[in-house]
Amino acid sequence: QVQLVESGGGLVQPGGSLRLSCAASGNIFSIYAMGWYRQAPGKQRESVASIISTGSANYADSVKGRFTISRDNAKNTVYLQMNSLKSEDTAVYYCNADLVTSTRSRTQYWGQGTQVTVSS
């Protein structure tokens, strides 16, 4: 069994910053990729950023230059530093992990989601 636990969401004013964290635990053999998705009310879930074990990262065009994803492989933890936040960044943010379990099964897992609200 694998768990992803997110933290760091909240209410912030436009132009402010937040840092999200997601820690993976359980029967993990290795993690290939971790990432963040978000879903705003009435919209589909979209990819925000992802990072693989080598540190190579990808970003959605809407967050490039404002968000930074990083990863601590020793702690199975991924972070999302969000700067210059805009009202359109308001959404529930979900952590995702593409990993291999201790039984050598490759599976994707999701966190429970954390609310980010950007408002004055």
N, C-alpha and C positions, 0 to 999 in steps of 0.2 A: 504494500500500500504506500502511496506517495501523497504528500500534502504540500500545497503551495500556500504560504501565508503572506499576505500583503499588508503593508502599513504605510502611513505617510500622507494619506489623502486629507482633504479639508477644504476650508473656505479661504480664498485669498483674493486680494484686490487685483484688478488689471495691472499688468506690469510687474507683479510679484513673482515669487518663486516657491516651488515645493519640490520635495525629494521623496519619491516613492521607493519602497524596498519590497523585495519578494524573496523569501527564503524557502527553498525546497528541502524536504526531509522525507525519510522513509527508506524503502527498499530500492535505492538508486545505485546502479552500477556506474553509469556515466551520463553526463548531460551534453547533448550536441548543441542545442540552441535554446536560448531563453529570450523572451520578448514581452512587449506590452501592446495590448490592444485597448481600444476604447469604444464605448457605445453611448451616444447621446440619445435623448428621448426622441422617438420616432425615426431614428436612423439605424442603419445596419452597423454591426461591429466592424471596425476598421483597424488595420495594423498601424501602430505608431512607430515602433522601433524594435529591432531585433539584433542579437549579438550571438556569434558562435564561439566555440571554445577557444579559438585562436585570437579572439578579440575583434575580429572584423564585424563591423556594424552596418546596418541599413536603417534609413529613416524615411518616413513619409515626407513628401514635399512640404506639407503644411507645417511641419515642426523643425525642419532643417535649420540649423543655426541658432535654435532656441532650446532644444532638448538634447540631452546627452545621456546615452545608455552606457552602463559599465557593468562589469561582472567580477565577482570574487569567486573563482573556481574552488578554492579551498573551503569556502563556506556555502557553496551551492546557492549563492545569492546574486540577484540582479538588481540594479538600481536605475532609476530614471530621474535625472536632474532636469527639472522643468523651469526655465527662466522666461522672462518677458511674456508671462501668461496673458492670454486673451480670453474674452468671454466665450469664443467659439471652442476653446479647449475644455469647456465644461462637459463632463461625461463621467460615466463609471469606467474606471481603468481596470483592466484585467491582466494578470500575469499569465504567461504561457510558457511551458517547458516541453521541449522535444527531447526525450531521454530514453535511456535503456535501463530497465529495471534489473534487479539482482537475478531474475530468472531469464535475463537476456531477451526480454520482450521490449520492442521499441514502441513507445506510446506517447501521446501528447496529453498533458494535464493542464488544468486551468485553476487559477485562484478564485476566491469568492467575489472579488471585485472591491474596489475602494472608490468612493465618490470624491471627485475633484470639482469644486465649484468656483468659478472665477466671476466675481461680482463686486461692484462698489456699494 
